[in-house]
Structures are given as structure tokens and as C-alpha cells.
């Protein structure tokens, strides 16, 4: 019998759906992503195969038994983002529901996305400008407590563990990396690169509180350079993901973030379009991943100098465009992601290339 995988409910940046589709395309298995239905007009609505009605999601009655019934018929289940299948934000809620599903449901795995398992103190020790410095003491303590509890749950449940970015292997070395993925053809473009006299720079300011991308360092620099006529600054807010595709394709340079030390979905989207990407990837090394991403790394201290330096390297950066696209196709087109999940599903990898 072919394995049947359910993955959700976080589906951050549509990745549960992307991983499920990767399994469907590249493995002899069937996968389905589920998430909680969003309020109309309530932000990005990423693709999913199944949606939990919000009313049912928040109903406390028999939530664990309802979770078991919801995944009945699946042989494997991955809870991503350390979120319960039905709402329970009590301190031990996730551990209780995960334990219940481990003992009574499909074969269980857990997948961390970032702050759900990342150790703030270790990150602060590695980075002078860690994004954990951007919030107040209460916010930091909440992140510290939640991540420690989730790491403890991960280690005591005795189930397979996965993470979506390689830097998280520092926090959860027992896990396997499942690369974030996309369809490169959706992002492919022949649009010119760095041929305008005034290059177009795209940055999506952080909407979170605190603004963990480093918006307070990035935005003033880009506005100042735009006022001098050095760059054209594009800073969209609240646009649907479908419009982001065209914004990325129309940019010369995409600024990701300065405070994380790693990379995620926004970076691979821009690289798949061949765009030049500026971000902080200083927490990555070849002991975590075989090939480092072709990102122009910057910190708050040198961001402006790095950006201005790019304008003097136009020919070089245009020549590197195929390498940026090729990196995404090697690591983030879904083949490596499916490969990472094959062992959990108990089947051989069928990833080619």
C-alpha cells in the first residue's frame, strides 16, 4: 500500500503544500497539506489541499479525538510549526496532542520552522545583531520558554524530527533538513537584470512586532539612497503573494533580512528569478549544508556599503545569474525535499538529478 502523508497545520509560506506536492511528484506516495481556514482579507492565503473550518479549529470539545479522526486514513502525519491540529495553546497542549496522536494515530513526525525551536540565547551569543535583540524582555522570554518547551517535546516524544532551514540543525541536531521548495518555472523570468541606470531594489518591510527582519536598519538606508537618485526603492505592504511574483521578477536587487544568519522562502523565490539577493547568511557553513546559497551577505554595520558595492559589479552579477537559478533547481525544486521525507515514509527515494 502506498504511504499517505498528511502535513500541517502551520503551512508557513505555503510550505506544507509545497512539500506535499514534492512528495506527490517525486515519490511513490500520496501527500496532502492541511491548514486552518483564514478570515477573508486576513493576509496571505497560501494553497492547501484541505482546510479546517475556524469554528471547528477553536472548539475545545474532544480536540484530541477529533484530531485523530481528522487524520484517519493517513499512514503518516507531520505536525509542522509545533502547532496542534486543533487549537490548544496551553503550555503542555502541543505535547499532549502530539503524544496522543503518536500513540493512536498515523506514524508521527515533527517539523520545526524557526522560532518554534530556535534557542534565542545561542543565537544572541553568535550574532551581535541577532533579531532577538529587537524585542522587549517579555517577548524574548516568551520565545525562550516556547522554544525550550518544544525542543524538550521533540526529544522526549521519540518521533522523527525535521527542520526547514539548515541553521536550525544547530538547535535540533537530531533532525533532518527538509529544504523549503517551490516550482522554479513559476519564478523564471527573462527580465533584464541591472541594466537600468537606476536599479530597482525591493524590500518588504517586516509586519511583525518586533520587526525581526531588521527593517529599522534597512529602510532608512534605502530611502536615503532613493532620495539621492542612486536606487529606485520598492517597499510593498500587504500585497497578495501572486503580486509578489511580479514584483520580484521586476526587481534588480531583493533585500531579505539582516538579522537571522540564514535564508528561507523569500530568498529562493528571488534566486529562482535570477535576482541579486542581499541578506544575512553568516550562520551557515558547509558542515550544515553541502552548498552555501549565492546570497550577498550583509549586516546592519555594512549594509549600505554592500549595496553600493553591488552597483559597481553589474557585469559580474549578471554573469552569475544562471548560477543563482541553478542553485534553486539543485536544492529547492522539491526533489531534495521529497528525498528527505522518503525514509520517514518507509519508501526509497525517487529523486533524480
KEKE-3310 file (N, C-alpha, C; in steps of 0.2 Angstrom, whole numbers, plus 5000, padded with zeros to 4 digits):
npx = (5004:5003:5011:5002:5003:4999:5001:5003:4998:5003:5009:5017:5021:5016:5023:5020:5011:5019:5029:5021:5016:5029:5032:5021:5025:5038:5039:5034:5021:5007:5002:4995:4992:4986:4978:4972:4958:4958:4953:4942:4951:4961:4976:4990:4984:4989:4991:4982:4978:4968:4956:4954:4939:4937:4929:4928:4941:4944:4935:4935:4930:4934:4946:4958:4953:4945:4956:4962:4953:4952:4964:4962:4965:4976:4993:5004:5009:5014:5017:5018:5028:5026:5013:4997:4984:4971:4965:4975:4983:4988:5002:5006:4999:5003:5012:5004:4994:5002:5008:4996:4992:5004:5003:4990:4987:4992:5009:5020:5028:5038:5040:5051:5050:5057:5058:5050:5058:5071:5085:5085:5096:5107:5108:5109:5121:5129:5127:5130:5120:5108:5091:5084:5087:5079:5066:5056:5060:5049:5044:5056:5058:5046:5048:5060:5055:5045:5052:5061:5053:5047:5058:5061:5050:5051:5062:5059:5047:5051:5050:5052:5061:5061:5068:5066:5076:5093:5101:5094:5098:5108:5101:5093:5100:5097:5088:5082:5086:5073:5072:5065:5054:5049:5041:5052:5049:5038:5044:5053:5061:5064:5067:5077:5092:5099:5101:5096:5099:5096:5095:5082:5077:5070:5062:5053:5045:5046:5031:5029:5029:5041:5049:5057:5066:5075:5071:5072:5085:5087:5077:5079:5091:5089:5079:5086:5096:5087:5082:5093:5093:5100:5096:5080:5067:5057:5044:5033:5017:5007:5003:4996:5002:5003:5005:5017:5026:5027:5033:5045:5051:5052:5062:5079:5088:5085:5081:5083:5084:5093:5096:5096:5104:5102:5092:5077:5061:5058:5070:5074:5064:5067:5080:5077:5071:5083:5087:5098:5102:5102:5106:5107:5118:5126:5126:5128:5136:5147:5147:5134:5126:5128:5131:5133:5121:5119:5120:5122:5130:5126:5127:5119:5129:5137:5128:5124:5136:5139:5128:5130:5142:5137:5132:5143:5147:5140:5141:5148:5138:5127:5132:5133:5120:5114:5119:5113:5100:5102:5106:5094:5087:5094:5093:5081:5069:5060:5064:5075:5068:5058:5066:5072:5061:5058:5063:5056:5044:5045:5049:5059:5069:5065:5071:5078:5093)
npy = (4994:5011:5024:5037:5053:5066:5083:5097:5109:5122:5127:5138:5151:5143:5131:5118:5114:5114:5105:5093:5093:5090:5077:5071:5072:5066:5054:5038:5039:5047:5063:5076:5092:5102:5115:5129:5138:5154:5171:5181:5192:5192:5192:5184:5170:5155:5140:5125:5108:5104:5112:5117:5122:5137:5138:5125:5122:5130:5125:5118:5106:5089:5089:5081:5068:5072:5077:5065:5058:5067:5064:5051:5037:5041:5036:5042:5056:5073:5086:5102:5117:5115:5116:5113:5101:5104:5118:5122:5131:5130:5128:5114:5109:5106:5095:5086:5083:5079:5068:5060:5058:5051:5039:5034:5037:5040:5036:5047:5063:5077:5094:5108:5126:5138:5150:5142:5132:5137:5142:5156:5162:5155:5160:5174:5174:5171:5181:5198:5207:5200:5196:5193:5203:5213:5214:5217:5213:5204:5198:5192:5182:5175:5169:5162:5153:5145:5139:5131:5123:5116:5110:5101:5093:5088:5080:5071:5064:5054:5053:5055:5069:5085:5099:5115:5124:5125:5130:5128:5116:5117:5120:5109:5096:5083:5082:5081:5090:5097:5104:5120:5123:5126:5129:5131:5136:5144:5156:5159:5170:5181:5194:5209:5212:5223:5233:5245:5262:5267:5256:5245:5241:5230:5228:5220:5227:5222:5215:5211:5211:5212:5220:5209:5207:5217:5229:5242:5245:5243:5250:5265:5267:5263:5272:5284:5282:5281:5294:5301:5297:5286:5273:5265:5263:5250:5246:5236:5233:5222:5216:5203:5186:5182:5194:5197:5189:5195:5207:5203:5198:5210:5217:5222:5220:5211:5213:5204:5201:5206:5200:5187:5176:5166:5158:5158:5155:5167:5171:5160:5162:5174:5171:5161:5168:5174:5185:5197:5195:5201:5198:5191:5178:5172:5162:5150:5136:5124:5112:5111:5112:5106:5115:5132:5146:5157:5171:5189:5193:5203:5214:5225:5234:5235:5236:5247:5249:5237:5236:5247:5243:5233:5239:5243:5231:5226:5219:5207:5202:5200:5190:5180:5176:5164:5154:5157:5154:5140:5135:5135:5126:5114:5112:5116:5113:5104:5091:5087:5089:5080:5068:5069:5066:5053:5042:5043:5040:5027:5022:5020:5034:5043:5053:5061:5067)
npz = (5000:4996:5004:5014:5017:5028:5031:5041:5054:5051:5039:5035:5024:5014:5014:5019:5009:4998:5001:5002:4988:4982:4987:4981:4967:4966:4973:4977:4983:4992:4996:5007:5011:5025:5033:5044:5040:5034:5039:5029:5019:5028:5027:5018:5009:5007:4997:5000:5003:5011:5022:5038:5046:5054:5065:5070:5072:5084:5093:5109:5113:5115:5108:5105:5101:5090:5082:5079:5072:5061:5054:5050:5040:5034:5033:5038:5047:5049:5060:5058:5062:5076:5080:5087:5080:5082:5090:5104:5116:5128:5140:5140:5129:5116:5117:5123:5114:5103:5109:5110:5097:5092:5099:5095:5082:5065:5059:5067:5064:5068:5063:5063:5060:5064:5075:5083:5088:5089:5098:5108:5116:5112:5099:5101:5106:5096:5087:5085:5080:5082:5079:5090:5099:5095:5102:5117:5134:5139:5127:5122:5133:5131:5119:5122:5132:5125:5114:5121:5127:5116:5110:5120:5120:5107:5109:5118:5114:5105:5091:5073:5067:5059:5051:5043:5038:5036:5047:5058:5062:5072:5083:5084:5083:5081:5070:5053:5038:5029:5014:5011:4997:4980:4964:4952:4939:4940:4944:4935:4924:4910:4912:4911:4920:4931:4922:4921:4922:4935:4947:4953:4969:4979:4994:5007:5020:5037:5045:5057:5075:5087:5073:5065:5054:5053:5049:5053:5051:5037:5030:5032:5025:5012:5009:5009:4999:4989:4988:4985:4972:4968:4969:4964:4975:4981:4991:4996:5004:5012:5000:4990:4988:4975:4968:4972:4965:4953:4957:4962:4950:4943:4949:4952:4963:4978:4994:5009:5024:5038:5050:5054:5050:5041:5028:5019:5012:5004:4999:4991:4981:4975:4970:4961:4952:4947:4952:4961:4978:4994:5010:5027:5029:5038:5048:5042:5036:5028:5035:5039:5027:5010:5000:5000:4999:4985:4991:4994:5007:5022:5036:5048:5050:5039:5028:5019:5013:5007:4998:4989:4984:4976:4965:4958:4952:4941:4929:4933:4942:4933:4926:4935:4936:4930:4939:4951:4948:4945:4958:4965:4958:4960:4974:4979:4972:4975:4974:4983:4995:4994:4994:5007:5015:5012:5019:5031:5026:5023:5011:4996:4990:4975:4969:4956:4948)
capx = (5000:5007:5010:4998:5005:4996:5006:5000:4993:5005:5009:5020:5023:5014:5027:5017:5008:5025:5032:5016:5017:5035:5031:5017:5028:5044:5039:5028:5017:5002:5003:4990:4993:4980:4979:4966:4955:4959:4947:4943:4955:4966:4983:4991:4980:4993:4987:4982:4973:4962:4956:4950:4935:4940:4925:4929:4948:4944:4931:4939:4927:4937:4950:4962:4949:4944:4962:4964:4948:4954:4969:4961:4966:4983:4998:5010:5007:5019:5014:5024:5027:5024:5006:4992:4980:4965:4968:4976:4989:4990:5009:5008:4994:5006:5015:4998:4991:5007:5008:4990:4992:5009:5000:4984:4986:4997:5016:5020:5034:5038:5044:5052:5051:5062:5057:5047:5063:5077:5087:5087:5102:5113:5108:5112:5129:5133:5126:5130:5114:5103:5084:5081:5088:5074:5060:5057:5061:5044:5044:5062:5056:5041:5052:5064:5051:5041:5057:5064:5047:5046:5064:5061:5045:5054:5067:5056:5042:5054:5047:5057:5061:5063:5068:5065:5082:5099:5104:5091:5101:5112:5097:5090:5104:5094:5083:5084:5084:5069:5073:5059:5054:5045:5041:5056:5046:5034:5048:5058:5060:5070:5068:5084:5095:5104:5103:5093:5103:5095:5092:5076:5078:5064:5062:5046:5046:5043:5025:5029:5031:5045:5051:5063:5070:5080:5068:5075:5092:5086:5073:5082:5097:5086:5075:5091:5099:5082:5081:5099:5093:5105:5091:5073:5066:5050:5043:5026:5014:5000:5001:4995:5008:5003:5008:5024:5029:5029:5037:5052:5054:5054:5067:5086:5091:5080:5084:5079:5084:5100:5097:5094:5110:5101:5088:5071:5057:5059:5077:5074:5060:5071:5086:5074:5070:5089:5088:5103:5099:5106:5103:5112:5118:5133:5126:5128:5143:5147:5145:5126:5123:5134:5132:5130:5117:5123:5117:5127:5129:5127:5124:5117:5135:5140:5123:5125:5142:5137:5123:5133:5147:5134:5131:5150:5149:5134:5143:5149:5132:5123:5135:5131:5113:5112:5121:5108:5094:5104:5106:5087:5085:5098:5091:5074:5064:5056:5067:5079:5064:5055:5071:5072:5055:5057:5065:5051:5038:5047:5050:5065:5069:5065:5073:5083:5097)
capy = (5000:5017:5028:5043:5058:5072:5088:5104:5114:5129:5129:5144:5152:5138:5126:5111:5112:5113:5098:5088:5092:5087:5070:5068:5072:5063:5048:5033:5041:5052:5068:5081:5098:5104:5121:5132:5142:5161:5175:5184:5198:5191:5191:5179:5164:5150:5134:5119:5103:5103:5117:5116:5127:5141:5136:5118:5123:5133:5122:5114:5099:5082:5091:5076:5063:5075:5077:5058:5057:5071:5061:5044:5036:5043:5032:5046:5063:5078:5092:5107:5123:5114:5118:5107:5100:5108:5124:5121:5135:5129:5126:5107:5107:5103:5089:5081:5081:5075:5061:5056:5056:5046:5033:5031:5039:5038:5037:5054:5066:5084:5099:5115:5131:5143:5152:5137:5128:5140:5144:5163:5163:5153:5165:5180:5173:5170:5187:5204:5210:5195:5198:5193:5210:5218:5214:5218:5207:5199:5195:5187:5177:5170:5165:5157:5147:5141:5135:5126:5118:5112:5106:5096:5089:5084:5075:5066:5060:5049:5053:5058:5076:5088:5107:5118:5128:5121:5133:5125:5110:5119:5119:5102:5092:5076:5082:5081:5096:5096:5111:5124:5122:5130:5127:5136:5138:5150:5162:5160:5176:5184:5201:5212:5212:5228:5236:5251:5267:5267:5249:5244:5237:5228:5226:5220:5228:5217:5217:5208:5216:5217:5219:5205:5207:5222:5235:5249:5246:5243:5255:5272:5267:5263:5278:5289:5281:5283:5301:5304:5295:5281:5267:5265:5259:5247:5243:5235:5231:5219:5213:5196:5183:5182:5200:5197:5186:5200:5212:5200:5197:5216:5220:5220:5218:5210:5213:5199:5202:5207:5198:5180:5172:5160:5160:5155:5155:5173:5171:5156:5165:5179:5167:5157:5173:5176:5192:5198:5194:5204:5195:5189:5171:5171:5156:5144:5133:5118:5107:5111:5110:5105:5121:5138:5150:5163:5177:5194:5194:5210:5216:5232:5238:5236:5235:5252:5248:5231:5238:5252:5239:5229:5244:5243:5224:5224:5214:5201:5199:5197:5184:5175:5175:5157:5150:5158:5149:5133:5133:5134:5120:5109:5111:5119:5112:5099:5084:5086:5089:5073:5064:5070:5063:5046:5037:5043:5036:5020:5020:5023:5040:5043:5059:5061:5073)
capz = (5000:4995:5010:5013:5021:5030:5034:5043:5051:5051:5032:5034:5017:5009:5013:5019:5002:4993:5002:5000:4981:4981:4988:4976:4961:4966:4977:4976:4989:4991:5002:5007:5016:5028:5037:5046:5035:5036:5038:5022:5020:5034:5025:5013:5009:5004:4994:5004:5000:5015:5026:5044:5047:5060:5071:5072:5075:5090:5098:5113:5115:5112:5102:5103:5097:5083:5078:5077:5066:5055:5050:5049:5033:5033:5036:5041:5049:5051:5063:5056:5066:5083:5082:5087:5074:5084:5094:5112:5117:5135:5140:5138:5124:5110:5119:5125:5107:5099:5112:5109:5090:5092:5102:5092:5075:5060:5061:5068:5064:5069:5059:5065:5055:5066:5082:5087:5091:5089:5105:5107:5119:5107:5093:5103:5108:5089:5082:5088:5078:5082:5079:5097:5102:5093:5106:5124:5138:5139:5121:5122:5137:5128:5113:5125:5135:5120:5110:5125:5128:5110:5110:5125:5117:5101:5111:5123:5110:5101:5084:5068:5068:5053:5051:5036:5036:5039:5053:5064:5065:5077:5089:5085:5078:5079:5065:5046:5035:5023:5011:5008:4990:4975:4957:4949:4932:4941:4946:4930:4920:4906:4913:4911:4927:4932:4916:4922:4925:4942:4949:4957:4975:4983:5001:5010:5027:5042:5048:5064:5081:5084:5066:5066:5048:5053:5045:5056:5048:5030:5027:5031:5020:5005:5007:5008:4993:4984:4988:4981:4965:4967:4968:4965:4981:4981:4998:4996:5011:5012:4994:4989:4986:4967:4965:4974:4960:4948:4960:4962:4943:4941:4953:4951:4969:4983:5001:5013:5031:5041:5057:5055:5048:5037:5022:5018:5006:5001:4996:4985:4976:4972:4967:4956:4946:4945:4955:4966:4984:5000:5016:5032:5029:5042:5052:5038:5034:5024:5040:5039:5020:5006:4996:5003:4995:4982:4993:4996:5015:5025:5042:5049:5050:5032:5023:5014:5009:5002:4992:4984:4980:4970:4959:4954:4950:4937:4924:4937:4945:4928:4923:4940:4936:4929:4945:4956:4946:4946:4965:4967:4955:4964:4981:4982:4967:4978:4974:4989:5000:4994:4996:5014:5018:5009:5024:5036:5023:5023:5004:4993:4986:4968:4966:4950:4947)
cpx = (5004:5006:5006:5000:5001:5001:5003:5001:4996:5006:5012:5023:5021:5018:5025:5014:5014:5028:5027:5016:5023:5035:5026:5020:5034:5044:5033:5024:5012:5002:4997:4992:4986:4982:4972:4964:4956:4953:4948:4946:4960:4973:4983:4987:4984:4989:4988:4977:4967:4962:4951:4945:4937:4935:4927:4936:4948:4940:4935:4937:4931:4941:4955:4959:4947:4950:4963:4959:4950:4959:4968:4962:4972:4988:5003:5007:5013:5016:5020:5022:5026:5017:5001:4987:4973:4968:4969:4983:4991:4998:5010:5003:4997:5008:5009:4995:4995:5007:5002:4990:4998:5007:4994:4983:4991:5004:5017:5027:5033:5042:5045:5053:5056:5061:5054:5052:5070:5079:5089:5094:5108:5113:5111:5119:5133:5132:5126:5123:5108:5096:5081:5083:5083:5068:5062:5058:5056:5043:5050:5060:5051:5044:5056:5061:5048:5046:5060:5059:5047:5052:5064:5055:5047:5058:5064:5050:5045:5051:5052:5056:5064:5064:5068:5071:5088:5102:5101:5094:5106:5108:5094:5094:5102:5089:5086:5082:5079:5069:5066:5060:5049:5045:5045:5053:5041:5037:5053:5056:5066:5070:5075:5086:5100:5106:5100:5099:5102:5091:5087:5078:5072:5065:5055:5047:5043:5036:5024:5031:5034:5047:5058:5068:5076:5077:5071:5082:5091:5083:5076:5087:5094:5082:5081:5094:5093:5081:5087:5098:5098:5101:5084:5071:5058:5049:5035:5024:5008:4998:5000:5001:5008:5006:5015:5029:5032:5034:5044:5055:5056:5059:5074:5089:5085:5084:5080:5079:5092:5101:5096:5100:5109:5096:5082:5067:5058:5065:5077:5069:5064:5077:5083:5072:5077:5091:5094:5100:5104:5102:5109:5112:5124:5132:5126:5135:5142:5146:5138:5123:5129:5136:5129:5126:5121:5119:5123:5125:5130:5124:5122:5123:5138:5135:5123:5131:5142:5133:5126:5139:5144:5133:5138:5151:5143:5136:5144:5142:5127:5126:5134:5124:5111:5114:5116:5102:5096:5104:5099:5085:5088:5095:5084:5068:5059:5059:5071:5074:5060:5060:5072:5067:5054:5058:5059:5045:5039:5048:5057:5064:5069:5067:5079:5087:5101)
cpy = (5006:5021:5034:5047:5064:5077:5095:5104:5121:5131:5136:5145:5147:5132:5119:5109:5110:5107:5093:5087:5089:5080:5067:5067:5067:5056:5044:5034:5046:5057:5073:5086:5100:5110:5124:5137:5149:5165:5179:5191:5198:5189:5186:5173:5159:5144:5129:5114:5102:5109:5116:5122:5131:5139:5130:5118:5125:5130:5117:5107:5093:5084:5085:5070:5066:5075:5070:5056:5060:5067:5054:5043:5037:5038:5036:5053:5067:5084:5097:5113:5122:5117:5112:5107:5104:5112:5121:5125:5135:5127:5119:5105:5103:5096:5084:5079:5077:5068:5057:5053:5050:5039:5030:5033:5036:5039:5045:5057:5074:5088:5106:5120:5137:5145:5147:5132:5131:5143:5152:5165:5161:5158:5171:5180:5173:5177:5193:5208:5205:5198:5198:5199:5215:5219:5216:5212:5202:5195:5190:5181:5172:5166:5160:5151:5143:5137:5130:5121:5113:5108:5100:5091:5085:5079:5069:5061:5054:5048:5056:5065:5079:5096:5109:5122:5125:5124:5130:5119:5111:5118:5113:5098:5085:5076:5081:5087:5094:5103:5114:5123:5126:5127:5133:5139:5144:5156:5164:5167:5178:5191:5204:5212:5218:5232:5243:5256:5267:5260:5249:5239:5236:5225:5226:5221:5223:5220:5214:5213:5211:5215:5216:5204:5212:5228:5242:5250:5247:5249:5262:5272:5267:5269:5284:5288:5283:5290:5304:5301:5289:5274:5269:5260:5257:5244:5242:5233:5228:5217:5206:5193:5183:5188:5200:5194:5191:5206:5210:5200:5204:5220:5218:5217:5217:5209:5209:5201:5203:5204:5191:5175:5166:5163:5156:5155:5161:5174:5166:5158:5170:5176:5164:5162:5176:5183:5192:5199:5197:5201:5193:5181:5168:5165:5150:5142:5126:5112:5106:5109:5110:5111:5127:5142:5156:5170:5182:5195:5201:5210:5223:5237:5240:5236:5240:5251:5242:5232:5242:5248:5235:5233:5244:5236:5222:5218:5207:5198:5197:5191:5178:5173:5167:5152:5151:5154:5142:5131:5131:5127:5114:5107:5112:5118:5107:5092:5082:5085:5082:5068:5063:5066:5055:5041:5037:5039:5029:5017:5023:5029:5039:5049:5058:5067:5075)
cpz = (5000:5002:5009:5019:5022:5033:5035:5051:5049:5043:5031:5027:5012:5009:5014:5013:4998:4995:5000:4992:4979:4982:4983:4969:4961:4970:4975:4982:4988:4997:5001:5013:5019:5032:5040:5041:5038:5035:5032:5023:5025:5032:5019:5014:5004:5002:5000:5001:5004:5020:5032:5045:5054:5066:5074:5075:5082:5095:5102:5115:5111:5107:5100:5099:5090:5079:5075:5071:5060:5051:5049:5042:5030:5036:5040:5042:5051:5053:5062:5060:5074:5085:5082:5081:5076:5090:5102:5113:5124:5135:5138:5132:5118:5112:5120:5118:5103:5102:5110:5102:5089:5094:5098:5085:5070:5063:5061:5067:5065:5065:5061:5060:5057:5073:5086:5090:5092:5096:5105:5110:5115:5101:5095:5104:5101:5085:5086:5086:5078:5082:5086:5101:5100:5097:5113:5128:5139:5133:5120:5127:5135:5123:5117:5128:5130:5116:5114:5126:5122:5109:5114:5123:5112:5104:5115:5119:5107:5094:5079:5068:5061:5055:5044:5034:5040:5046:5059:5066:5071:5084:5090:5080:5077:5073:5058:5043:5029:5020:5009:5000:4986:4968:4953:4942:4934:4942:4940:4926:4916:4907:4914:4919:4927:4926:4916:4924:4933:4944:4954:4962:4978:4990:5004:5018:5032:5045:5055:5069:5086:5077:5065:5059:5048:5049:5047:5053:5040:5027:5026:5026:5013:5004:5006:5001:4987:4983:4984:4973:4963:4965:4967:4970:4981:4987:4998:5003:5009:5005:4994:4986:4978:4964:4967:4969:4955:4950:4960:4955:4941:4944:4951:4957:4974:4990:5005:5020:5033:5047:5059:5054:5044:5031:5022:5012:5001:4997:4990:4979:4972:4968:4961:4950:4944:4948:4960:4973:4990:5006:5021:5032:5033:5046:5048:5036:5031:5029:5040:5032:5015:5001:4999:4997:4992:4984:4995:5003:5017:5032:5043:5049:5043:5026:5017:5009:5004:4996:4987:4981:4975:4964:4955:4951:4945:4932:4927:4939:4939:4926:4928:4940:4935:4935:4950:4955:4947:4953:4967:4964:4958:4970:4983:4977:4969:4978:4980:4995:5000:4997:5004:5018:5016:5015:5029:5033:5022:5015:5001:4990:4979:4965:4961:4950:4954)
residu = (UNK:UNK:UNK:UNK:UNK:UNK:UNK:UNK:UNK:UNK:UNK:UNK:UNK:UNK:UNK:UNK:UNK:UNK:UNK:UNK:UNK:UNK:UNK:UNK:UNK:UNK:UNK:UNK:UNK:UNK:UNK:UNK:UNK:UNK:UNK:UNK:UNK:UNK:UNK:UNK:UNK:UNK:UNK:UNK:UNK:UNK:UNK:UNK:UNK:UNK:UNK:UNK:UNK:UNK:UNK:UNK:UNK:UNK:UNK:UNK:UNK:UNK:UNK:UNK:UNK:UNK:UNK:UNK:UNK:UNK:UNK:UNK:UNK:UNK:UNK:UNK:UNK:UNK:UNK:UNK:UNK:UNK:UNK:UNK:UNK:UNK:UNK:UNK:UNK:UNK:UNK:UNK:UNK:UNK:UNK:UNK:UNK:UNK:UNK:UNK:UNK:UNK:UNK:UNK:UNK:UNK:UNK:UNK:UNK:UNK:UNK:UNK:UNK:UNK:UNK:UNK:UNK:UNK:UNK:UNK:UNK:UNK:UNK:UNK:UNK:UNK:UNK:UNK:UNK:UNK:UNK:UNK:UNK:UNK:UNK:UNK:UNK:UNK:UNK:UNK:UNK:UNK:UNK:UNK:UNK:UNK:UNK:UNK:UNK:UNK:UNK:UNK:UNK:UNK:UNK:UNK:UNK:UNK:UNK:UNK:UNK:UNK:UNK:UNK:UNK:UNK:UNK:UNK:UNK:UNK:UNK:UNK:UNK:UNK:UNK:UNK:UNK:UNK:UNK:UNK:UNK:UNK:UNK:UNK:UNK:UNK:UNK:UNK:UNK:UNK:UNK:UNK:UNK:UNK:UNK:UNK:UNK:UNK:UNK:UNK:UNK:UNK:UNK:UNK:UNK:UNK:UNK:UNK:UNK:UNK:UNK:UNK:UNK:UNK:UNK:UNK:UNK:UNK:UNK:UNK:UNK:UNK:UNK:UNK:UNK:UNK:UNK:UNK:UNK:UNK:UNK:UNK:UNK:UNK:UNK:UNK:UNK:UNK:UNK:UNK:UNK:UNK:UNK:UNK:UNK:UNK:UNK:UNK:UNK:UNK:UNK:UNK:UNK:UNK:UNK:UNK:UNK:UNK:UNK:UNK:UNK:UNK:UNK:UNK:UNK:UNK:UNK:UNK:UNK:UNK:UNK:UNK:UNK:UNK:UNK:UNK:UNK:UNK:UNK:UNK:UNK:UNK:UNK:UNK:UNK:UNK:UNK:UNK:UNK:UNK:UNK:UNK:UNK:UNK:UNK:UNK:UNK:UNK:UNK:UNK:UNK:UNK:UNK:UNK:UNK:UNK:UNK:UNK:UNK:UNK:UNK:UNK:UNK:UNK:UNK:UNK:UNK:UNK:UNK:UNK:UNK:UNK:UNK:UNK:UNK:UNK:UNK:UNK:UNK:UNK:UNK:UNK:UNK:UNK:UNK:UNK:UNK:UNK:UNK:UNK:UNK:UNK:UNK:UNK:UNK:UNK:UNK:UNK:UNK:UNK:UNK:UNK:UNK)
# end
